[in-house]
Amino acid sequence: MVIDHGIARSHRLGGVLPDERGRFGRYGGRYVPEGLMAALLDLERTYLAARNDPRFIAELDELLRDRVGRPTLLHQIPRFAGALRVPGVRVYLKREDMTHTGAHKINNAIGQALLARRMGKCRIIAETGAGQHGVAVATVCAMLGLSCVVYMGADDMARQESNVVRMRLLGAEVRAVSTGGRGLKEAVSESVRDWVANLDTSHYVFGTAAGPAPYPWIVREFQTVIGRESRAQILKSEGRLPDYVLACVGGGSNAVGMFHPFVDDPGVRLIGVEAAGRGGHEHAATLNFGRPGEVDGSYSYLLQDEDGQISRTHSIAAGLDYPGVGPELSHLKDAGRAVFGTATDAQALRGLRALSRTEGILPALESAHALGYLLDVAERGELPPDSVVLVCLSGRGDKDLHIAADGLDAPEPDLRT
């Protein structure tokens, strides 16, 4: 499959933005200390040149094909679809869990590492929540001969210990962050502090389609390979586009990468699924319950209290446990082009167990939120017969086995077909 890495055609909803101010509609921008402006502008200039350089594109394509395993599979999951009990429904999975390192994060990690090398930077900084971005960056640094420092919240290190071991085996230095909520938000802050202190030698590989411009655009562009492949594959399989495209949403990289190539197709409903956590105030559902504000250098939807202070979040999935979200998804929400539902911890575990036991596929807890949401929608009678549903399976569940094991004694999901 030939992938076109050129700029997407202009979308009616402005999906090809950011504009010259780094904004998607009203969202985005650069809310950073003056010392970072030059580095961000240098990154933007480097990417603008690289994306039109045939040698850069050829190397990126070669690495994605030979080292990542692209294109990834897209296939039906008929036994899971049968468990929905909706006549004629066909469900397809986009298998980002089958990439090298087991998640979509490596698409962006390779692209940004190549940009770092192009800028003459030999040291890579990254943040990680679930550990998948950290593993991807550590892998790429080993592959390209770059040094690597990964910041990770102390609580996330405890619940994702296997990924910490993987990063260290790959040669990365993993630094625990014990301030504040001891999670992804704090890891981002520490990464930025390191970057400011080491701008001459270091590049910060931001892991999601958020943060200051040009990161939301660059990450989106590297992750859009997911949606471009999916669009071509579903047309080949079904002879038409899907009715629904689902993806889990934390910061938003897998979702915006999947959604973007479908934005101009009004018959395709785009649905992001956020983490409802334990319910009440213990959640990470930014687009459902947040309001616009500034976080990590960008203006976007944000979970905050009445005084504008960033709220504590909770999700069983470390990769969704984040109070912000990217500006492009915020723009699509306000434009009404994408809608955003939620799944609780319990619903995510149900989705994980259902896919595992009907199809023999262990999804990451992040992706399992989309599956749990789909099961719930079908039970409520809100999924029309004969629908074609495409779900982004953003990662595999190896990292979550000890968490999932705690739910094995829960009542069995009814999976009769």
Secondary structure as the mmCIF struct_conf table of DSSP 4:
data_model
#
loop_
_struct_conf.conf_type_id
_struct_conf.id
_struct_conf.beg_label_comp_id
_struct_conf.beg_label_asym_id
_struct_conf.beg_label_seq_id
_struct_conf.end_label_comp_id
_struct_conf.end_label_asym_id
_struct_conf.end_label_seq_id
BEND BEND1 GLY A 6 GLY A 6
HELX_LH_PP_P HELX_LH_PP_P1 ILE A 7 HIS A 11
TURN_TY1_P TURN_TY1_P1 ARG A 12 LEU A 13
TURN_TY1_P TURN_TY1_P2 GLY A 15 VAL A 16
TURN_TY1_P TURN_TY1_P3 GLU A 20 ARG A 21
BEND BEND2 GLY A 22 GLY A 22
STRN STRN1 ARG A 23 PHE A 24
TURN_TY1_P TURN_TY1_P4 GLY A 25 ARG A 26
STRN STRN2 TYR A 27 GLY A 28
HELX_RH_AL_P HELX_RH_AL_P1 GLU A 34 ALA A 50
TURN_TY1_P TURN_TY1_P5 ARG A 51 ASN A 52
HELX_RH_AL_P HELX_RH_AL_P2 PRO A 54 LEU A 63
HELX_RH_PI_P HELX_RH_PI_P1 LEU A 64 VAL A 68
HELX_LH_PP_P HELX_LH_PP_P2 ARG A 70 ARG A 70
BEND BEND3 PRO A 71 PRO A 71
HELX_LH_PP_P HELX_LH_PP_P3 THR A 72 LEU A 73
STRN STRN3 LEU A 74 GLN A 76
HELX_RH_AL_P HELX_RH_AL_P3 PRO A 78 ALA A 83
TURN_TY1_P TURN_TY1_P6 LEU A 84 ARG A 85
TURN_TY1_P TURN_TY1_P7 PRO A 87 GLY A 88
STRN STRN4 ARG A 90 ARG A 95
HELX_RH_3T_P HELX_RH_3T_P1 GLU A 96 MET A 98
BEND BEND4 THR A 99 THR A 99
TURN_TY1_P TURN_TY1_P8 HIS A 100 THR A 101
BEND BEND5 GLY A 102 GLY A 102
STRN STRN5 ALA A 103 ALA A 103
TURN_TY1_P TURN_TY1_P9 HIS A 104 HIS A 104
HELX_RH_AL_P HELX_RH_AL_P4 LYS A 105 ARG A 118
TURN_TY1_P TURN_TY1_P10 MET A 119 GLY A 120
STRN STRN6 ARG A 123 THR A 128
BEND BEND6 GLY A 129 GLY A 131
HELX_RH_AL_P HELX_RH_AL_P5 GLN A 132 LEU A 144
TURN_TY1_P TURN_TY1_P11 GLY A 145 GLY A 145
STRN STRN7 SER A 147 GLY A 153
HELX_RH_AL_P HELX_RH_AL_P6 ALA A 154 ARG A 159
TURN_TY1_P TURN_TY1_P12 GLN A 160 GLN A 160
HELX_RH_AL_P HELX_RH_AL_P7 GLU A 161 LEU A 169
TURN_TY1_P TURN_TY1_P13 LEU A 170 GLY A 171
HELX_LH_PP_P HELX_LH_PP_P4 ALA A 172 ALA A 172
STRN STRN8 GLU A 173 VAL A 177
BEND BEND7 THR A 179 THR A 179
TURN_TY1_P TURN_TY1_P14 GLY A 180 GLY A 181
BEND BEND8 ARG A 182 GLY A 183
HELX_RH_AL_P HELX_RH_AL_P8 LEU A 184 ALA A 197
TURN_TY1_P TURN_TY1_P15 ASN A 198 THR A 201
STRN STRN9 SER A 202 TYR A 204
BEND BEND9 THR A 208 ALA A 209
BEND BEND10 GLY A 211 PRO A 212
TURN_TY1_P TURN_TY1_P16 ALA A 213 PRO A 214
HELX_RH_AL_P HELX_RH_AL_P9 TYR A 215 GLN A 223
TURN_TY1_P TURN_TY1_P17 THR A 224 THR A 224
HELX_RH_AL_P HELX_RH_AL_P10 VAL A 225 GLU A 238
BEND BEND11 GLY A 239 ARG A 240
BEND BEND12 ASP A 243 ASP A 243
STRN STRN10 TYR A 244 CYS A 248
BEND BEND13 GLY A 250 GLY A 252
HELX_RH_AL_P HELX_RH_AL_P11 SER A 253 PHE A 259
HELX_RH_3T_P HELX_RH_3T_P2 HIS A 260 PHE A 262
TURN_TY1_P TURN_TY1_P18 VAL A 263 ASP A 264
TURN_TY1_P TURN_TY1_P19 PRO A 266 GLY A 267
BEND BEND14 VAL A 268 VAL A 268
STRN STRN11 ARG A 269 GLY A 279
TURN_TY1_P TURN_TY1_P20 GLY A 280 HIS A 281
STRN STRN12 GLU A 282 ALA A 284
HELX_RH_AL_P HELX_RH_AL_P12 THR A 286 PHE A 289
STRN STRN13 ARG A 291 VAL A 295
TURN_TY1_P TURN_TY1_P21 ASP A 296 GLY A 297
STRN STRN14 SER A 298 LEU A 302
STRN STRN15 GLN A 304 GLN A 304
TURN_TY1_P TURN_TY1_P22 GLU A 306 ASP A 307
BEND BEND15 GLY A 308 GLY A 308
HELX_LH_PP_P HELX_LH_PP_P5 GLN A 309 GLN A 309
STRN STRN16 ILE A 310 ILE A 310
HELX_LH_PP_P HELX_LH_PP_P6 SER A 311 ARG A 312
BEND BEND16 ILE A 316 ALA A 317
HELX_RH_3T_P HELX_RH_3T_P3 ALA A 318 LEU A 320
BEND BEND17 PRO A 323 PRO A 323
STRN STRN17 GLY A 324 GLY A 324
HELX_RH_AL_P HELX_RH_AL_P13 PRO A 327 ALA A 335
TURN_TY1_P TURN_TY1_P23 GLY A 336 GLY A 336
BEND BEND18 ARG A 337 ARG A 337
STRN STRN18 ALA A 338 THR A 344
HELX_RH_AL_P HELX_RH_AL_P14 ASP A 345 GLU A 359
BEND BEND19 GLY A 360 GLY A 360
STRN STRN19 PRO A 363 PRO A 363
HELX_RH_AL_P HELX_RH_AL_P15 LEU A 365 GLU A 379
TURN_TY1_P TURN_TY1_P24 ARG A 380 GLY A 381
BEND BEND20 LEU A 383 LEU A 383
TURN_TY1_P TURN_TY1_P25 PRO A 385 ASP A 386
STRN STRN20 VAL A 388 LEU A 393
STRN STRN21 GLY A 395 ARG A 396
BEND BEND21 GLY A 397 GLY A 397
HELX_RH_3T_P HELX_RH_3T_P4 ASP A 398 ASP A 400
HELX_RH_AL_P HELX_RH_AL_P16 LEU A 401 ALA A 405
TURN_TY1_P TURN_TY1_P26 ASP A 406 ASP A 409
BEND BEND22 ALA A 410 ALA A 410
HELX_LH_PP_P HELX_LH_PP_P7 PRO A 411 PRO A 413
#
